[in-house]
Structures are given as structure tokens and as C-alpha cells.
Amino acid sequence: MTPDVAVVGGGWAGCAAALTLAEAGVPVTLYEAGRVLGGRARAVELGDRVLDNGQHILLGAYTNTLELIARVHPAPRTPPLWRLPLAFDQPPDFRLRCPRLPAPLHLAAGLLGARGLDWHEKLTAARWAAALIRGAATPPGTVSELTRGQPEKLRALLWHPLCISALNTPPETASAAVFASVIRAAFGGRNAHSDLLLPRSDLGELFPVPAARRIVDAGGVVRLACRVSGLSARADGITTLLGAGNQTHAHSHAIIAVAPQHVKGLAASISELGDAVAMLAHYDYQPIATGYVQYAPDFRLPKPFLALAEGPAQFAFDRGQSHAQPGLIAFVASAAADLPTDWLDRAEAQLRRSVRPGRPQWRKRIVEKQATYACRPGMARPAVRTRHPRVFLAGDYTAGPYPATLESATQSGVQSAASLLETL
């Protein structure tokens, strides 16, 4: 059968897989149930505003994602990402800034120069981080157990907020092994790997939308508002069932690139995916809440973003500085399973401890109830290859070193496409 691949799911993993196949000359159809691409990292329209369903930040270590973004923005007038050296400002209690020194010396220098710590705490943190980065062993247990020997102030101000933002899982239940992978990737390679990169556009225009244009230009098909309700698999091909199953379309292969909680529904009739479905049945999920608050257009944060102490939100981002939306602040609360109903009021109160934003003019809350899977110790994660030779998986939940991040998603998408190409 002539190759003709169905990619089911138009999130970042699906777009990465479809783009890789299309640029390799393989006919591909990208199916997306929604009206916009991006999945759990997409643009949303609220009145006359284009926002995001969640505020994202990338690490310089996310090389696969950065390469894909660069590929779909070949000659931008303005770089699509704003690169900032790592700085963690939580006024008035804490500030860490990493200078442009070779890694991991830049982290040691940042910790030794951190504001809000005494010298004992600084030395303890620097030694602990150096040992973690050098360590070859995979640490067992939870992040809370991993950081148990750290001063309580460091756990509260640095390591645990980093855990929540990176793994979207409370440190008491988050995987120490995955957290260590993130720290090693950010601080154990090149200095630039710890840089923080803020999108300058909405998440759709950052990658999924230009990727779709490239897919179509390469001869592929992108079908929006087209729900695949199921897949049937034979030894020689795959059939997609569309909508209520009244329409079908034959393909040679399929890449399932939906969120992990939706894999079972698509793969119910494919016995070879039973192992993967059984793994995913044990997953549970964590929400992320984003609150957008419009202040006077002349208000701006002293930095592009600030860390916030003592919850419920962990960060406030100034979209006036990054997205040319003056006075608009995005508050982010990760691992938000027990978020109080007045969380955005409390987040604004957190911000007022260090700045005076004035009276809000407009507010909107967006909660992704199943934003990511909870990243717990010892989780089994399926490979991109399945037992069926014509069906592959792509998503931030597949086997890899990182938690549910854009890097995990795009890396998985490229890997699934590469594995499929190897079979042709």
C-alpha cells in the first residue's frame, strides 16, 4: 500500500509528527477535533483579544522544540521567542540570577550571589545542586524526599516552586528522577540551556499554525473540526472512523497524537495497543489555571515575569513586555487541584506585596482541568512504537527524560515520525 499516514490529534506532538512526515515527502492527513491547532497549548479568542489557554515558558535545553520553531519561522522580523538568562525574582524575599559563565559554574555563581539566603544556605544549595548534576544514579522517591537535606527556605523559595512549574505536580508526590533530569538538562550542559524563553506571539502562531501551513505546502492535508472517533487496524492498513462512524478513510499507517486520557477510546479495537492502554489507565491528571488581569496600559512589571510567594499562583507574566498587550498580566497556578474559588483575588494580593498595579479593568480565568498527567515516581510510559507495525504513539506522556512539557511533545512527535519512516 502506498504510504498515506493519518496523524490523529493536532497538538504540538501531532503537528511535529505531521510536519516531519510531510517534509520527508510522505502523504499525511492531520486530523484535529477542535477548530484550532495546539491541543493543550493553543491560542484562544476572548472578545477582541487573542490569548493562550495557558501561559508557557520554555527552557534553552528544549532543543527539539526550538529547532522546530526556528524551522517554521525561517526569516522572522522579530524572533518568535524572547531569550532571557535565568533569573528567578520573588520580591522581596528572594532573587537568583545566573551570569554568563560556563555551565554549571553559572548556577553555582547564581546561588552564591542569591539575595535572601545566608552563606550557609548558599553553600548548601550550591553543593547539593553540583552533586545532583554530576550524579549518574537515578534518584528514587519524590522531590520532597530528594530535597529533604536542603534548608527549608531554599525548598520553599526555589526547589519546590521549580518542581511545581516544571512537573505540574506537588513536590510531595512528584518524581525525583524526572526533576533531576530537568535540572541536569538545564544546568549540566551549555550555559544557554538554562535560559528562559518567552513566546512573543500566541501559542498557535508560535508553532502549530505555521507548521500546518508547511504541511499543506508539502502536499499534506489538515482537517480541522474533524473528530476521529476510532481506528481499526489490519495487517496491511488503518481505517479512521470519523464523527459518529458514518465516514471512514483508509490509510497505510496512523500516529495517535491525542492526550493520554483519549488513547483508549481510539485504540479500543486494536489489541496490540493493550499494553499501552493499560499503562495509561493508571495515570491521573493535574490542572493548570491561568488568570488574565488587565490593568492600566502604562503598568508594567519590573521584570518580564515574577515568582510569587506562598501561593496560590506561582508566577505573574507581563504580556505587555512579551506580547505587546500593555498592562495585561497572566497569573499562573500549576498543580492546581485544590485551588480556592477566590484564587485570582489572592494572586493579585500576592503581586501587590511587591508592586502597585492599580485597579483591574478586566479579568478572565482559564482552567485546563487535565493539563498534564501527574508526574509520579516509577511511572510506566509507553514507547512511540506499538506492537502493531502500522500504529505509533506521540505525546508528552511517551517514554522520555522530561515531564509533560512542549519538549516532550515535540520530541515524541519527531520520534514517532522517524520510527514510522524506518518501516517504509
Phi, psi and omega per residue, in radians:
M1 nan 2.327 3.113
T2 -1.093 2.331 -3.109
P3 -0.981 2.313 3.098
D4 -2.744 1.739 -2.900
V5 -1.719 2.351 2.975
A6 -1.683 2.175 2.977
V7 -1.890 2.014 -3.028
V8 -1.770 1.871 -3.123
G9 2.083 2.081 -3.078
G10 -1.815 0.586 2.983
G11 -1.365 -2.909 -3.087
W12 -1.152 -0.624 3.107
A13 -1.173 -0.821 -3.138
G14 -1.114 -0.719 3.120
C15 -1.140 -0.683 3.106
A16 -1.128 -0.729 3.132
A17 -1.149 -0.835 -3.104
A18 -1.129 -0.678 3.120
L19 -1.137 -0.752 3.132
T20 -1.063 -0.758 3.130
L21 -1.179 -0.813 -3.100
A22 -1.073 -0.716 -3.135
E23 -1.268 -0.295 3.039
A24 -1.525 0.021 3.097
G25 1.514 0.244 -3.133
V26 -1.673 2.221 3.078
P27 -1.047 2.310 -3.057
V28 -2.471 2.485 3.000
T29 -2.087 2.138 3.119
L30 -1.743 2.050 3.137
Y31 -1.759 2.272 3.079
E32 -2.332 2.183 -3.096
A33 -1.202 -0.561 -3.125
G34 -1.459 3.101 3.140
R35 -1.580 -0.142 3.092
V36 -2.309 2.685 3.096
L37 -1.514 2.827 3.053
G38 2.145 -0.344 3.098
G39 1.049 -2.149 -3.103
R40 -1.491 0.181 3.024
A41 -2.463 1.404 -2.977
R42 -2.344 2.885 3.034
A43 -1.417 2.597 3.038
V44 -2.323 2.574 3.088
E45 -1.855 2.188 3.089
L46 -2.167 1.726 -3.031
G47 1.153 -2.159 3.133
D48 -1.688 0.220 -3.095
R49 -1.850 2.437 2.970
V50 -1.844 1.989 -3.115
L51 -2.116 -2.817 3.088
D52 -2.224 2.673 3.097
N53 -1.251 -0.149 3.058
G54 -2.957 2.541 3.133
Q55 -1.424 2.211 -3.104
H56 -2.030 2.654 3.029
I57 -2.386 2.449 -3.100
L58 -1.945 2.692 3.030
L59 -1.683 2.624 3.045
G60 -1.083 -0.348 3.112
A61 -1.310 -0.171 -3.103
Y62 -1.450 1.159 -2.968
T63 -1.152 -0.610 -3.129
N64 -1.145 -0.806 3.124
T65 -1.111 -0.752 -3.133
L66 -1.119 -0.644 3.117
E67 -1.160 -0.711 3.120
L68 -1.149 -0.750 3.117
I69 -1.077 -0.735 3.107
A70 -1.110 -0.603 -3.113
R71 -1.176 -0.634 -3.121
V72 -1.602 -0.015 3.021
H73 -2.212 1.208 -2.959
P74 -1.176 -0.549 -3.106
A75 -2.502 1.147 -3.058
P76 -1.316 2.525 3.018
R77 -1.197 -0.680 3.081
T78 -2.126 2.292 3.112
P79 -0.959 2.381 -3.090
P80 -1.209 -0.282 3.133
L81 -2.200 2.468 3.118
W82 -1.734 1.947 -3.056
R83 -1.584 2.197 -3.123
L84 -2.227 2.317 2.998
P85 -1.021 2.555 -3.059
L86 -0.999 2.141 3.034
A87 -2.486 2.314 -3.094
F88 -2.149 1.679 -3.081
D89 -1.826 2.119 3.081
Q90 -2.275 1.302 -3.070
P91 -1.213 2.514 0.031
P92 -1.693 0.167 -2.928
D93 -1.526 -0.522 -2.912
F94 -2.715 2.506 3.016
R95 -2.628 2.252 3.074
L96 -2.254 2.268 3.091
R97 -2.353 2.261 -3.120
C98 -1.720 2.111 -3.128
P99 -1.319 2.986 3.137
R100 -1.414 1.260 3.038
L101 -2.029 2.816 3.090
P102 -1.038 2.488 3.080
A103 -1.263 2.524 -0.025
P104 -1.624 0.274 -3.140
L105 -1.063 -0.529 -3.107
H106 -1.151 -0.587 3.084
L107 -1.222 -0.757 3.114
A108 -1.042 -0.767 3.129
A109 -1.128 -0.689 3.118
G110 -1.108 -0.747 -3.133
L111 -1.192 -0.713 -3.134
L112 -1.193 -0.445 3.121
G113 -1.747 0.133 -3.070
A114 -1.137 2.463 3.072
R115 -1.566 2.405 3.112
G116 1.811 -0.040 3.124
L117 -2.094 2.575 2.995
D118 -1.503 3.058 -3.031
W119 -1.153 -0.616 3.085
H120 -1.081 -0.766 3.141
E121 -1.156 -0.678 3.128
K122 -1.114 -0.825 -3.131
L123 -1.149 -0.699 3.115
T124 -1.075 -0.766 3.139
A125 -1.137 -0.784 -3.104
A126 -1.121 -0.738 3.125
R127 -1.148 -0.736 -3.130
W128 -1.111 -0.807 -3.131
A129 -1.114 -0.719 3.129
A130 -1.103 -0.729 3.128
A131 -1.147 -0.672 3.133
L132 -1.157 -0.735 -3.120
I133 -1.182 -0.710 -3.133
R134 -1.290 -0.479 -2.994
G135 -1.066 2.349 3.102
A136 -1.593 -0.393 -3.089
A137 -1.335 2.641 3.073
T138 -1.520 2.035 -3.102
P139 -1.201 2.368 3.117
P140 -1.471 3.051 2.960
G141 1.331 -2.750 -3.041
T142 -1.754 2.917 3.084
V143 -1.117 -0.651 3.108
S144 -1.060 -0.687 3.088
E145 -1.225 -0.668 -3.138
L146 -1.094 -0.652 -3.065
T147 -1.675 0.180 -3.026
R148 -1.008 -0.576 -3.125
G149 -1.431 -0.048 3.140
Q150 -1.446 2.616 3.036
P151 -0.981 2.516 -3.063
E152 -1.026 -0.608 3.130
K153 -1.095 -0.708 3.124
L154 -1.185 -0.686 3.089
R155 -1.059 -0.771 -3.061
A156 -1.304 -0.628 -3.027
L157 -1.623 -0.433 -3.005
L158 -2.220 -1.177 -2.945
W159 -1.154 -0.758 -3.101
H160 -1.275 -0.680 2.995
P161 -1.060 -0.663 3.077
L162 -1.114 -0.686 3.099
C163 -1.068 -0.839 -3.098
I164 -1.117 -0.721 -3.111
S165 -1.275 -0.593 -3.093
A166 -1.466 -0.695 -3.040
L167 -1.831 -0.178 -3.080
N168 0.876 0.713 -3.121
T169 -2.523 2.353 3.122
P170 -1.019 2.527 -3.087
P171 -1.048 -0.444 -3.140
E172 -1.178 -0.359 -3.130
T173 -2.212 -0.002 -3.075
A174 -1.418 2.610 -3.101
S175 -1.249 2.117 3.066
A176 -1.133 -0.628 -3.104
A177 -1.117 -0.763 -3.131
V178 -1.236 -0.688 3.086
F179 -1.051 -0.740 3.108
A180 -1.091 -0.660 3.105
S181 -1.072 -0.719 3.128
V182 -1.144 -0.787 -3.138
I183 -1.104 -0.744 -3.133
R184 -1.157 -0.697 3.133
A185 -1.146 -0.709 -3.079
A186 -1.288 -0.658 -2.959
F187 -2.049 -0.092 -3.071
G188 -1.770 -0.019 -3.114
G189 -1.965 -1.987 3.121
R190 -1.593 2.746 3.114
N191 -0.968 -0.754 -3.066
A192 -1.156 -0.276 -3.124
H193 -1.175 -0.382 3.107
S194 -1.612 -0.003 3.095
D195 -1.062 2.610 3.035
L196 -1.791 2.335 -3.090
L197 -2.111 2.121 3.125
L198 -1.774 2.310 3.036
P199 -1.067 2.501 3.056
R200 -1.760 -0.076 3.106
S201 -2.281 3.083 3.029
D202 -1.153 2.807 -3.025
L203 -1.127 -0.521 3.097
G204 -1.115 -0.839 -3.121
E205 -1.274 -0.315 3.127
L206 -1.167 -0.737 3.119
F207 -2.530 -0.948 -2.977
P208 -1.033 -0.767 -3.077
V209 -1.182 -0.872 3.078
P210 -1.147 -0.519 3.056
A211 -1.106 -0.714 3.119
A212 -1.104 -0.674 3.091
R213 -1.094 -0.718 3.115
R214 -1.144 -0.673 3.131
I215 -1.077 -0.810 3.140
V216 -1.140 -0.746 3.125
D217 -1.052 -0.530 3.140
A218 -1.492 0.074 3.098
G219 1.758 0.030 3.125
G220 -1.448 3.076 -3.116
V221 -2.166 2.366 3.052
V222 -2.083 2.085 -3.096
R223 -2.001 1.850 3.097
L224 -1.547 2.790 -3.115
A225 0.894 0.700 -3.111
C226 -2.275 1.724 -3.057
R227 -1.496 2.210 2.982
V228 -1.557 2.016 -3.068
S229 -1.560 -0.280 3.133
G230 -3.039 2.892 3.087
L231 -2.245 2.470 2.944
S232 -2.117 2.455 -3.017
A233 -2.184 2.360 3.024
R234 -2.073 3.096 3.113
A235 -1.180 -0.473 -3.044
D236 -1.951 0.130 3.132
G237 3.023 3.072 -3.074
I238 -2.222 2.490 3.044
T239 -2.098 2.258 3.045
T240 -1.635 2.380 3.056
L241 -1.792 2.140 -3.030
L242 -1.804 2.492 3.104
G243 1.034 -2.206 3.133
A244 -1.419 0.136 3.119
G245 1.651 0.114 -3.135
N246 -1.350 -0.387 3.118
Q247 -1.987 2.520 3.078
T248 -2.320 2.758 3.091
H249 -2.543 2.313 -3.106
A250 -1.562 2.414 3.089
H251 -2.397 2.806 3.100
S252 -1.415 -0.597 -3.078
H253 -2.525 2.897 3.059
A254 -2.478 2.475 2.949
I255 -1.999 2.076 3.109
I256 -1.538 1.953 -3.035
A257 -2.167 0.649 3.089
V258 -1.638 2.989 3.075
A259 -1.078 2.641 -3.000
P260 -1.020 -0.563 -3.113
Q261 -1.239 -0.190 -3.133
H262 -1.811 -0.042 -3.093
V263 -1.136 -0.737 -3.081
K264 -1.001 -0.769 -3.120
G265 -1.088 -0.647 3.127
L266 -1.310 -0.632 -2.964
A267 -1.753 0.212 -3.014
A268 -0.981 -0.581 -3.075
S269 -1.658 0.059 -3.101
I270 -1.867 1.734 -3.031
S271 -1.096 -0.521 -3.105
E272 -1.151 -0.252 3.120
L273 -1.691 0.164 -3.094
G274 -1.025 -0.709 -3.133
D275 -1.101 -0.780 3.141
A276 -1.127 -0.755 3.130
V277 -1.083 -0.683 3.126
A278 -1.124 -0.686 3.075
M279 -1.063 -0.815 -3.039
L280 -1.224 -0.379 3.130
A281 -1.111 -0.370 -3.113
H282 -1.600 -0.030 -3.120
Y283 -1.324 2.562 2.860
D284 -2.206 2.979 -2.853
Y285 -2.269 2.688 -3.116
Q286 -2.117 2.437 3.076
P287 -1.498 2.818 2.936
I288 -2.268 2.294 3.126
A289 -1.933 2.377 3.059
T290 -2.159 2.210 3.083
G291 -1.975 2.132 3.096
Y292 -1.718 2.226 3.127
V293 -2.242 2.154 3.115
Q294 -1.659 2.071 3.021
Y295 -1.811 -3.083 3.091
A296 -0.983 2.476 -3.056
P297 -1.033 -0.370 -3.129
D298 -1.520 -0.008 3.104
F299 -1.448 2.408 3.052
R300 -2.594 2.631 3.078
L301 -1.293 2.712 3.088
P302 -1.157 -0.345 3.096
K303 -2.330 2.845 3.114
P304 -1.013 -0.523 3.020
F305 -2.655 2.729 3.120
L306 -2.239 2.520 2.951
A307 -1.424 2.542 -3.100
L308 -2.030 2.382 -3.056
A309 -1.581 2.568 2.894
E310 1.185 0.369 2.975
G311 1.092 2.955 0.147
P312 -1.459 -0.396 3.110
A313 -1.533 2.620 3.120
Q314 -1.756 -0.482 -3.061
F315 -2.510 2.682 2.960
A316 -2.199 2.219 -3.103
F317 -1.956 2.387 3.125
D318 -1.644 1.739 -3.126
R319 -1.322 -0.183 2.982
G320 -1.157 -0.678 -3.139
Q321 -1.357 -0.599 -3.070
S322 -1.662 -0.642 -2.983
H323 -2.047 0.147 -3.100
A324 0.985 0.740 3.044
Q325 -2.092 1.368 -2.942
P326 -0.987 2.346 3.081
G327 1.386 -0.002 -3.103
L328 -1.631 2.114 -3.131
I329 -1.968 2.324 3.073
A330 -1.857 2.072 3.062
F331 -1.696 2.339 -3.083
V332 -2.112 2.254 3.048
A333 -2.124 1.842 3.113
S334 -1.557 2.897 -3.106
A335 0.817 0.903 -2.907
A336 -1.686 0.684 -3.070
A337 -1.149 -0.583 -3.082
D338 -1.987 0.677 -3.055
L339 -1.221 2.249 3.092
P340 -1.212 2.730 -3.088
T341 -1.127 -0.477 -3.141
D342 -1.700 0.501 -3.010
W343 -1.066 -0.614 -3.103
L344 -1.251 -0.607 3.016
D345 -1.039 -0.762 -3.135
R346 -1.172 -0.653 3.118
A347 -1.102 -0.733 3.078
E348 -1.082 -0.674 3.096
A349 -1.120 -0.646 3.060
Q350 -1.020 -0.791 -3.103
L351 -1.127 -0.649 -3.074
R352 -1.218 -0.165 3.051
R353 -1.183 -0.395 -3.066
S354 -2.157 -0.355 3.140
V355 -2.436 2.940 3.140
R356 -2.084 1.578 -3.049
P357 -1.372 -0.269 -3.078
G358 1.516 -2.952 -3.091
R359 -1.391 2.310 3.100
P360 -1.206 2.499 3.136
Q361 -1.726 -0.394 -3.018
W362 -2.863 2.457 -3.134
R363 -2.461 2.549 3.080
K364 -2.627 2.329 3.083
R365 -1.855 2.408 3.018
I366 -2.244 2.147 -3.140
V367 -2.094 2.049 2.985
E368 -1.544 1.811 -2.982
K369 -1.184 -0.525 3.091
Q370 -2.167 1.015 -3.039
A371 -1.116 -0.758 3.126
T372 -2.565 2.881 2.987
Y373 -1.363 2.637 3.051
A374 -1.242 2.179 -3.018
C375 -1.600 1.553 -3.027
R376 -1.746 2.799 3.128
P377 -1.068 2.467 3.025
G378 1.234 0.329 -3.141
M379 -1.136 2.391 3.007
A380 -1.523 2.249 -3.127
R381 -2.173 2.251 -3.047
P382 -1.252 2.699 3.063
A383 -1.353 2.864 3.109
V384 -1.231 -0.510 3.058
R385 -1.451 2.381 3.063
T386 -1.904 3.131 3.124
R387 -1.292 -0.264 3.036
H388 -1.576 2.191 -3.020
P389 -1.176 -0.190 -3.104
R390 -1.980 0.113 -3.125
V391 -2.169 2.298 -3.103
F392 -2.263 2.777 3.110
L393 -1.975 2.561 3.036
A394 -2.514 2.336 3.123
G395 2.871 2.866 -3.096
D396 -1.215 -0.082 -3.129
Y397 -1.655 -0.128 -3.115
T398 -1.313 2.929 -3.023
A399 -1.017 2.299 3.138
G400 3.061 3.016 -3.027
P401 -1.399 -0.332 -2.992
Y402 -1.801 2.817 3.022
P403 -1.337 -2.841 -3.089
A404 -1.319 1.495 -3.133
T405 -2.155 2.953 3.035
L406 -1.061 -0.588 3.111
E407 -1.138 -0.743 3.090
S408 -1.058 -0.714 -3.112
A409 -1.147 -0.890 -3.083
T410 -1.211 -0.660 3.098
Q411 -1.055 -0.762 3.122
S412 -1.129 -0.714 3.122
G413 -1.071 -0.791 3.118
V414 -1.141 -0.727 -3.137
Q415 -1.135 -0.706 3.126
S416 -1.130 -0.723 3.108
A417 -1.139 -0.729 3.133
A418 -1.119 -0.702 3.113
S419 -1.133 -0.676 3.106
L420 -1.146 -0.753 3.138
L421 -1.060 -0.568 3.124
E422 -1.118 -0.392 -3.105
T423 -1.536 -0.188 -3.061
L424 -1.427 nan nan
